[in-house]
C-alpha cells in the first residue's frame, strides 16, 4: 500500500489525478493545494511527507502564467524552482519517489523535428527558465525522480485554450488565431493516466516527454475545437507577430515520446480523439 501525495490538486492535472484515483484503489491519496500545504515552506513540506509516510510525490503545482511570469520572477522562481527542490529533499529523506511535471518551454522552439529528452535545453522565457531549474533541482536532490515534460495542456477543469476558444467562438463571428506555432495538444487526463502507469510500473529515473500523438498549429486546434463543439465562427490564421506577447512562444514544440512509451509501455491516443473525449465530458 503506497501513500501518494499530489500537490497542486486544484489545477487541471491535479483534478484529473483525483478523477482517476478511484481506478487505482490500491493506493492511499493525499491531495493538497496551497490551502492545505504550502510547498514553498521547506519545513512544512518535510513535516507533511514524514507525518503521512509519503512514498510517491506527484508535483502538479506550478506558476504557469507565462506572460505574467516575466514581471513576477520571484514568485515564479519560488514555485517552479525552489519548491520542487523542497519536495525532492523531503522525498529523498524517506527514500520515496517524486514525479515532477515540466514543460516544452525548456526548449526555444527552433527545431524542425520532435524534441528528444537529451537535446540541449534553451529556454527563452522566465517560465521556461524556472521550470528547467526546477527539473535540475529535483534530479539533484532525489534519486528516485522522474521529470515529465508536457505541452499544450487542457482539461474540463480550470482555465485553458479549449475553454477560451469555445467561449470566443460563441461570442464572435470571426476570430484570429496563430498558425505558425506548431505543437501537440495534451488532454490532462491522458497525462494523469501516464503518471499512474509510471507509479504502477515503478520509477525509472530520468527525463521523459509526454503529449498526445499528432501535430497541429493553434489555428488547426481551434478549428477542431469549433468543429467538435458545433460552433460556426470564421477562424482566420494569424502570424505570431500579429499577436504580440510579453514572453516568446516556441514556434515548434513537438515532443518525441518514444522513451516514455518504451520504458513504461504507455499507449498514447491522437490529440483529436482526446479532444473529442474532453468536449464530450464538458457537455455532460
C-alpha positions as YAML, in Angstrom:
chain: A
units: angstrom
residues:
- id: 1
  name: UNK
  ca: [0.00, 0.00, 0.00]
- id: 2
  name: UNK
  ca: [1.67, 3.20, -1.20]
- id: 3
  name: UNK
  ca: [0.88, 6.67, 0.14]
- id: 4
  name: UNK
  ca: [0.73, 9.16, -2.73]
- id: 5
  name: UNK
  ca: [0.93, 12.93, -2.28]
- id: 6
  name: UNK
  ca: [-0.43, 15.03, -5.16]
- id: 7
  name: UNK
  ca: [0.37, 18.75, -4.89]
- id: 8
  name: UNK
  ca: [-1.46, 21.39, -6.92]
- id: 9
  name: UNK
  ca: [-4.56, 19.19, -6.66]
- id: 10
  name: UNK
  ca: [-6.96, 22.01, -7.63]
- id: 11
  name: UNK
  ca: [-5.29, 22.59, -11.01]
- id: 12
  name: UNK
  ca: [-6.03, 20.91, -14.34]
- id: 13
  name: UNK
  ca: [-3.73, 17.93, -13.86]
- id: 14
  name: UNK
  ca: [-4.29, 17.61, -10.11]
- id: 15
  name: UNK
  ca: [-8.04, 17.43, -10.66]
- id: 16
  name: UNK
  ca: [-7.62, 14.75, -13.34]
- id: 17
  name: UNK
  ca: [-5.41, 12.77, -10.91]
- id: 18
  name: UNK
  ca: [-8.32, 12.93, -8.46]
- id: 19
  name: UNK
  ca: [-10.85, 11.80, -11.09]
- id: 20
  name: UNK
  ca: [-8.77, 8.71, -11.92]
- id: 21
  name: UNK
  ca: [-7.83, 7.87, -8.33]
- id: 22
  name: UNK
  ca: [-10.84, 5.57, -7.91]
- id: 23
  name: UNK
  ca: [-9.41, 3.34, -10.67]
- id: 24
  name: UNK
  ca: [-6.30, 2.79, -8.55]
- id: 25
  name: UNK
  ca: [-7.74, 1.94, -5.14]
- id: 26
  name: UNK
  ca: [-4.59, 0.09, -4.06]
- id: 27
  name: UNK
  ca: [-3.08, 3.46, -3.10]
- id: 28
  name: UNK
  ca: [-3.82, 5.93, -0.30]
- id: 29
  name: UNK
  ca: [-4.02, 9.52, -1.54]
- id: 30
  name: UNK
  ca: [-3.21, 12.92, -0.07]
- id: 31
  name: UNK
  ca: [-4.44, 15.67, -2.41]
- id: 32
  name: UNK
  ca: [-3.16, 19.09, -1.36]
- id: 33
  name: UNK
  ca: [-3.18, 22.64, -2.64]
- id: 34
  name: UNK
  ca: [-1.84, 25.89, -1.21]
- id: 35
  name: UNK
  ca: [-4.59, 25.96, 1.45]
- id: 36
  name: UNK
  ca: [-3.52, 22.59, 2.91]
- id: 37
  name: UNK
  ca: [0.24, 22.52, 2.14]
- id: 38
  name: UNK
  ca: [2.48, 25.45, 1.24]
- id: 39
  name: UNK
  ca: [5.17, 23.79, -0.89]
- id: 40
  name: UNK
  ca: [7.29, 26.96, -0.62]
- id: 41
  name: UNK
  ca: [7.72, 26.24, 3.11]
- id: 42
  name: UNK
  ca: [10.55, 23.70, 3.39]
- id: 43
  name: UNK
  ca: [9.81, 22.64, 6.97]
- id: 44
  name: UNK
  ca: [6.07, 22.27, 6.28]
- id: 45
  name: UNK
  ca: [6.85, 20.04, 3.29]
- id: 46
  name: UNK
  ca: [9.24, 17.83, 5.29]
- id: 47
  name: UNK
  ca: [6.76, 17.56, 8.19]
- id: 48
  name: UNK
  ca: [3.87, 16.62, 5.88]
- id: 49
  name: UNK
  ca: [5.84, 13.99, 3.95]
- id: 50
  name: UNK
  ca: [7.19, 12.46, 7.19]
- id: 51
  name: UNK
  ca: [3.91, 12.55, 9.10]
- id: 52
  name: UNK
  ca: [1.88, 10.94, 6.30]
- id: 53
  name: UNK
  ca: [4.67, 8.48, 5.40]
- id: 54
  name: UNK
  ca: [4.55, 9.51, 1.75]
- id: 55
  name: UNK
  ca: [6.01, 7.02, -0.78]
- id: 56
  name: UNK
  ca: [5.40, 8.96, -4.01]
- id: 57
  name: UNK
  ca: [5.07, 12.71, -4.60]
- id: 58
  name: UNK
  ca: [3.43, 13.90, -7.81]
- id: 59
  name: UNK
  ca: [4.09, 17.63, -8.12]
- id: 60
  name: UNK
  ca: [1.36, 19.19, -10.26]
- id: 61
  name: UNK
  ca: [1.82, 22.63, -8.70]
- id: 62
  name: UNK
  ca: [3.45, 25.37, -10.79]
- id: 63
  name: UNK
  ca: [3.38, 29.02, -11.76]
- id: 64
  name: UNK
  ca: [2.04, 28.74, -15.31]
- id: 65
  name: UNK
  ca: [1.01, 32.30, -16.29]
- id: 66
  name: UNK
  ca: [3.71, 32.58, -18.97]
- id: 67
  name: UNK
  ca: [3.41, 36.32, -19.69]
- id: 68
  name: UNK
  ca: [2.86, 37.39, -16.07]
- id: 69
  name: UNK
  ca: [5.98, 35.41, -15.12]
- id: 70
  name: UNK
  ca: [8.11, 38.00, -16.96]
- id: 71
  name: UNK
  ca: [7.12, 40.53, -14.26]
- id: 72
  name: UNK
  ca: [6.67, 38.13, -11.31]
- id: 73
  name: UNK
  ca: [10.09, 36.49, -11.50]
- id: 74
  name: UNK
  ca: [10.46, 35.97, -7.76]
- id: 75
  name: UNK
  ca: [7.14, 34.16, -7.23]
- id: 76
  name: UNK
  ca: [7.60, 32.17, -10.43]
- id: 77
  name: UNK
  ca: [11.08, 31.08, -9.30]
- id: 78
  name: UNK
  ca: [9.78, 30.13, -5.85]
- id: 79
  name: UNK
  ca: [7.04, 27.87, -7.22]
- id: 80
  name: UNK
  ca: [8.84, 26.43, -10.24]
- id: 81
  name: UNK
  ca: [12.43, 26.07, -8.99]
- id: 82
  name: UNK
  ca: [12.66, 26.32, -5.19]
- id: 83
  name: UNK
  ca: [9.53, 24.37, -4.14]
- id: 84
  name: UNK
  ca: [10.27, 21.29, -6.29]
- id: 85
  name: UNK
  ca: [13.67, 21.14, -4.57]
- id: 86
  name: UNK
  ca: [11.97, 21.08, -1.16]
- id: 87
  name: UNK
  ca: [9.65, 18.29, -2.30]
- id: 88
  name: UNK
  ca: [12.60, 16.32, -3.74]
- id: 89
  name: UNK
  ca: [14.61, 16.64, -0.50]
- id: 90
  name: UNK
  ca: [11.61, 15.52, 1.56]
- id: 91
  name: UNK
  ca: [11.12, 12.52, -0.76]
- id: 92
  name: UNK
  ca: [14.80, 11.61, -0.50]
- id: 93
  name: UNK
  ca: [14.65, 11.73, 3.32]
- id: 94
  name: UNK
  ca: [12.16, 8.85, 3.19]
- id: 95
  name: UNK
  ca: [13.72, 7.07, 0.20]
- id: 96
  name: UNK
  ca: [10.47, 7.95, -1.59]
- id: 97
  name: UNK
  ca: [9.94, 8.93, -5.25]
- id: 98
  name: UNK
  ca: [8.96, 12.17, -6.96]
- id: 99
  name: UNK
  ca: [7.34, 12.82, -10.32]
- id: 100
  name: UNK
  ca: [7.87, 16.42, -11.39]
- id: 101
  name: UNK
  ca: [5.78, 17.84, -14.24]
- id: 102
  name: UNK
  ca: [7.68, 20.16, -16.58]
- id: 103
  name: UNK
  ca: [7.19, 21.83, -19.95]
- id: 104
  name: UNK
  ca: [8.14, 22.14, -23.62]
- id: 105
  name: UNK
  ca: [9.20, 25.73, -22.77]
- id: 106
  name: UNK
  ca: [12.60, 24.40, -21.67]
- id: 107
  name: UNK
  ca: [13.35, 24.46, -25.43]
- id: 108
  name: UNK
  ca: [13.41, 27.62, -27.57]
- id: 109
  name: UNK
  ca: [11.26, 26.05, -30.28]
- id: 110
  name: UNK
  ca: [13.70, 26.41, -33.21]
- id: 111
  name: UNK
  ca: [13.74, 22.66, -34.02]
- id: 112
  name: UNK
  ca: [12.03, 21.15, -37.06]
- id: 113
  name: UNK
  ca: [11.93, 17.57, -35.80]
- id: 114
  name: UNK
  ca: [10.40, 16.37, -32.50]
- id: 115
  name: UNK
  ca: [12.48, 17.13, -29.41]
- id: 116
  name: UNK
  ca: [14.14, 14.17, -27.71]
- id: 117
  name: UNK
  ca: [14.85, 14.25, -23.96]
- id: 118
  name: UNK
  ca: [18.63, 14.54, -24.30]
- id: 119
  name: UNK
  ca: [18.61, 17.52, -26.66]
- id: 120
  name: UNK
  ca: [20.18, 20.73, -25.34]
- id: 121
  name: UNK
  ca: [17.70, 22.92, -23.48]
- id: 122
  name: UNK
  ca: [17.47, 26.62, -24.23]
- id: 123
  name: UNK
  ca: [14.51, 28.35, -22.53]
- id: 124
  name: UNK
  ca: [13.57, 31.77, -23.92]
- id: 125
  name: UNK
  ca: [11.26, 32.93, -21.09]
- id: 126
  name: UNK
  ca: [11.22, 33.29, -17.31]
- id: 127
  name: UNK
  ca: [8.64, 30.49, -17.14]
- id: 128
  name: UNK
  ca: [10.82, 28.11, -19.18]
- id: 129
  name: UNK
  ca: [13.98, 29.06, -17.28]
- id: 130
  name: UNK
  ca: [12.40, 28.45, -13.85]
- id: 131
  name: UNK
  ca: [10.82, 25.15, -14.95]
- id: 132
  name: UNK
  ca: [14.19, 23.90, -16.23]
- id: 133
  name: UNK
  ca: [15.84, 24.92, -12.94]
- id: 134
  name: UNK
  ca: [13.07, 23.01, -11.14]
- id: 135
  name: UNK
  ca: [13.88, 19.87, -13.14]
- id: 136
  name: UNK
  ca: [17.55, 20.14, -12.22]
- id: 137
  name: UNK
  ca: [16.70, 20.76, -8.56]
- id: 138
  name: UNK
  ca: [14.56, 17.61, -8.40]
- id: 139
  name: UNK
  ca: [17.12, 15.38, -10.13]
- id: 140
  name: UNK
  ca: [19.86, 16.70, -7.88]
- id: 141
  name: UNK
  ca: [18.04, 16.18, -4.58]
- id: 142
  name: UNK
  ca: [16.10, 12.94, -5.09]
- id: 143
  name: UNK
  ca: [17.49, 9.75, -6.55]
- id: 144
  name: UNK
  ca: [14.09, 8.21, -7.40]
- id: 145
  name: UNK
  ca: [12.93, 11.06, -9.62]
- id: 146
  name: UNK
  ca: [11.05, 11.30, -12.89]
- id: 147
  name: UNK
  ca: [10.64, 14.50, -14.90]
- id: 148
  name: UNK
  ca: [7.77, 14.61, -17.40]
- id: 149
  name: UNK
  ca: [7.81, 17.45, -19.92]
- id: 150
  name: UNK
  ca: [4.43, 18.09, -21.46]
- id: 151
  name: UNK
  ca: [2.82, 20.71, -23.72]
- id: 152
  name: UNK
  ca: [-0.45, 22.48, -24.58]
- id: 153
  name: UNK
  ca: [-2.33, 21.08, -21.58]
- id: 154
  name: UNK
  ca: [-6.13, 21.33, -21.43]
- id: 155
  name: UNK
  ca: [-8.88, 19.73, -19.36]
- id: 156
  name: UNK
  ca: [-12.50, 20.05, -18.25]
- id: 157
  name: UNK
  ca: [-11.03, 21.81, -15.17]
- id: 158
  name: UNK
  ca: [-9.55, 25.30, -14.81]
- id: 159
  name: UNK
  ca: [-8.85, 27.86, -17.50]
- id: 160
  name: UNK
  ca: [-7.34, 26.66, -20.76]
- id: 161
  name: UNK
  ca: [-7.18, 27.21, -24.51]
- id: 162
  name: UNK
  ca: [-10.07, 24.84, -25.31]
- id: 163
  name: UNK
  ca: [-12.49, 26.62, -22.99]
- id: 164
  name: UNK
  ca: [-11.35, 30.05, -24.20]
- id: 165
  name: UNK
  ca: [-11.83, 29.13, -27.89]
- id: 166
  name: UNK
  ca: [-15.29, 27.70, -27.19]
- id: 167
  name: UNK
  ca: [-16.29, 30.91, -25.37]
- id: 168
  name: UNK
  ca: [-14.84, 33.24, -28.03]
- id: 169
  name: UNK
  ca: [-16.33, 31.14, -30.83]
- id: 170
  name: UNK
  ca: [-19.77, 31.52, -29.27]
- id: 171
  name: UNK
  ca: [-19.31, 35.27, -28.67]
- id: 172
  name: UNK
  ca: [-17.79, 36.34, -32.00]
- id: 173
  name: UNK
  ca: [-18.39, 35.93, -35.72]
- id: 174
  name: UNK
  ca: [-14.68, 35.98, -36.56]
- id: 175
  name: UNK
  ca: [-11.55, 35.06, -34.65]
- id: 176
  name: UNK
  ca: [-7.82, 35.30, -35.43]
- id: 177
  name: UNK
  ca: [-5.52, 32.51, -34.21]
- id: 178
  name: UNK
  ca: [-1.78, 31.98, -34.84]
- id: 179
  name: UNK
  ca: [-0.92, 29.30, -37.40]
- id: 180
  name: UNK
  ca: [2.90, 29.48, -37.26]
- id: 181
  name: UNK
  ca: [3.30, 27.88, -33.82]
- id: 182
  name: UNK
  ca: [3.19, 24.10, -34.04]
- id: 183
  name: UNK
  ca: [2.94, 21.52, -31.27]
- id: 184
  name: UNK
  ca: [0.64, 18.89, -29.80]
- id: 185
  name: UNK
  ca: [-2.38, 19.46, -27.55]
- id: 186
  name: UNK
  ca: [-2.40, 17.24, -24.45]
- id: 187
  name: UNK
  ca: [-5.55, 16.22, -22.60]
- id: 188
  name: UNK
  ca: [-4.59, 16.39, -18.91]
- id: 189
  name: UNK
  ca: [-6.46, 13.12, -18.26]
- id: 190
  name: UNK
  ca: [-4.10, 11.32, -20.67]
- id: 191
  name: UNK
  ca: [-1.12, 12.73, -18.78]
- id: 192
  name: UNK
  ca: [-2.69, 11.67, -15.46]
- id: 193
  name: UNK
  ca: [-3.10, 8.13, -16.86]
- id: 194
  name: UNK
  ca: [0.57, 8.12, -17.87]
- id: 195
  name: UNK
  ca: [1.58, 9.20, -14.35]
- id: 196
  name: UNK
  ca: [-0.42, 6.33, -12.84]
- id: 197
  name: UNK
  ca: [1.20, 3.93, -15.34]
- id: 198
  name: UNK
  ca: [4.64, 5.09, -14.14]
- id: 199
  name: UNK
  ca: [3.68, 4.63, -10.47]
- id: 200
  name: UNK
  ca: [2.27, 1.15, -11.21]
- id: 201
  name: UNK
  ca: [5.29, 0.02, -13.20]
- id: 202
  name: UNK
  ca: [7.83, 1.58, -10.84]
- id: 203
  name: UNK
  ca: [10.01, 4.68, -11.07]
- id: 204
  name: UNK
  ca: [12.78, 4.57, -13.67]
- id: 205
  name: UNK
  ca: [14.85, 7.70, -13.01]
- id: 206
  name: UNK
  ca: [15.14, 10.20, -15.85]
- id: 207
  name: UNK
  ca: [13.56, 12.85, -18.04]
- id: 208
  name: UNK
  ca: [10.60, 11.87, -20.25]
- id: 209
  name: UNK
  ca: [8.40, 13.61, -22.82]
- id: 210
  name: UNK
  ca: [4.64, 13.22, -22.92]
- id: 211
  name: UNK
  ca: [1.96, 14.80, -25.08]
- id: 212
  name: UNK
  ca: [-0.82, 13.30, -27.14]
- id: 213
  name: UNK
  ca: [0.06, 11.92, -30.60]
- id: 214
  name: UNK
  ca: [-0.03, 14.02, -33.77]
- id: 215
  name: UNK
  ca: [0.91, 17.60, -34.64]
- id: 216
  name: UNK
  ca: [-1.06, 20.80, -35.28]
- id: 217
  name: UNK
  ca: [-0.93, 24.58, -35.08]
- id: 218
  name: UNK
  ca: [-3.04, 26.65, -32.67]
- id: 219
  name: UNK
  ca: [-5.16, 27.55, -35.72]
- id: 220
  name: UNK
  ca: [-5.76, 23.86, -36.58]
- id: 221
  name: UNK
  ca: [-6.50, 23.15, -32.92]
- id: 222
  name: UNK
  ca: [-9.11, 25.94, -32.81]
- id: 223
  name: UNK
  ca: [-10.78, 24.69, -36.00]
- id: 224
  name: UNK
  ca: [-11.06, 21.21, -34.45]
- id: 225
  name: UNK
  ca: [-12.43, 22.63, -31.16]
- id: 226
  name: UNK
  ca: [-15.13, 24.54, -33.03]
- id: 227
  name: UNK
  ca: [-15.99, 21.63, -35.33]
- id: 228
  name: UNK
  ca: [-16.41, 19.24, -32.37]
- id: 229
  name: UNK
  ca: [-18.40, 21.86, -30.41]
- id: 230
  name: UNK
  ca: [-20.73, 22.68, -33.31]
- id: 231
  name: UNK
  ca: [-19.54, 26.30, -33.43]
- id: 232
  name: UNK
  ca: [-19.63, 28.19, -36.74]
- id: 233
  name: UNK
  ca: [-17.12, 31.01, -36.33]
- id: 234
  name: UNK
  ca: [-14.85, 32.27, -39.12]
- id: 235
  name: UNK
  ca: [-11.34, 31.48, -37.81]
- id: 236
  name: UNK
  ca: [-8.58, 33.37, -39.59]
- id: 237
  name: UNK
  ca: [-4.88, 32.37, -39.49]
- id: 238
  name: UNK
  ca: [-2.56, 34.96, -37.91]
- id: 239
  name: UNK
  ca: [1.23, 35.26, -37.79]
- id: 240
  name: UNK
  ca: [2.82, 35.34, -34.32]
- id: 241
  name: UNK
  ca: [3.86, 38.97, -34.86]
- id: 242
  name: UNK
  ca: [0.16, 39.87, -35.30]
- id: 243
  name: UNK
  ca: [-0.36, 38.69, -31.74]
- id: 244
  name: UNK
  ca: [2.48, 40.15, -29.63]
- id: 245
  name: UNK
  ca: [3.07, 38.55, -26.22]
- id: 246
  name: UNK
  ca: [5.39, 39.50, -23.39]
- id: 247
  name: UNK
  ca: [7.08, 36.08, -23.29]
- id: 248
  name: UNK
  ca: [8.27, 34.49, -26.55]
- id: 249
  name: UNK
  ca: [6.43, 31.30, -27.55]
- id: 250
  name: UNK
  ca: [8.21, 28.28, -29.06]
- id: 251
  name: UNK
  ca: [7.41, 28.10, -32.81]
- id: 252
  name: UNK
  ca: [7.90, 24.34, -32.81]
- id: 253
  name: UNK
  ca: [7.43, 22.29, -29.65]
- id: 254
  name: UNK
  ca: [6.58, 18.78, -30.79]
- id: 255
  name: UNK
  ca: [7.94, 16.27, -28.27]
- id: 256
  name: UNK
  ca: [9.34, 12.84, -29.14]
- id: 257
  name: UNK
  ca: [7.58, 10.32, -26.86]
- id: 258
  name: UNK
  ca: [9.47, 7.14, -27.80]
- id: 259
  name: UNK
  ca: [11.26, 6.89, -24.43]
- id: 260
  name: UNK
  ca: [8.16, 7.07, -22.18]
- id: 261
  name: UNK
  ca: [6.25, 4.63, -24.43]
- id: 262
  name: UNK
  ca: [9.06, 2.07, -24.44]
- id: 263
  name: UNK
  ca: [10.03, 2.40, -20.76]
- id: 264
  name: UNK
  ca: [6.54, 2.22, -19.25]
- id: 265
  name: UNK
  ca: [4.52, 0.52, -22.02]
- id: 266
  name: UNK
  ca: [2.25, 3.54, -22.41]
- id: 267
  name: UNK
  ca: [-0.14, 3.76, -25.37]
- id: 268
  name: UNK
  ca: [-0.89, 7.40, -26.27]
- id: 269
  name: UNK
  ca: [-4.07, 8.49, -28.12]
- id: 270
  name: UNK
  ca: [-4.16, 11.00, -31.00]
- id: 271
  name: UNK
  ca: [-4.92, 14.55, -29.88]
- id: 272
  name: UNK
  ca: [-8.19, 14.73, -31.88]
- id: 273
  name: UNK
  ca: [-9.55, 11.59, -30.18]
- id: 274
  name: UNK
  ca: [-8.76, 13.03, -26.77]
- id: 275
  name: UNK
  ca: [-10.18, 16.45, -27.65]
- id: 276
  name: UNK
  ca: [-13.41, 14.71, -28.66]
- id: 277
  name: UNK
  ca: [-13.48, 12.91, -25.30]
- id: 278
  name: UNK
  ca: [-12.84, 16.13, -23.36]
- id: 279
  name: UNK
  ca: [-15.51, 18.16, -25.16]
- id: 280
  name: UNK
  ca: [-17.99, 15.31, -24.63]
- id: 281
  name: UNK
  ca: [-17.13, 15.39, -20.89]
- id: 282
  name: UNK
  ca: [-17.61, 19.19, -20.84]
- id: 283
  name: UNK
  ca: [-21.05, 18.86, -22.42]
- id: 284
  name: UNK
  ca: [-22.07, 16.27, -19.84]
...
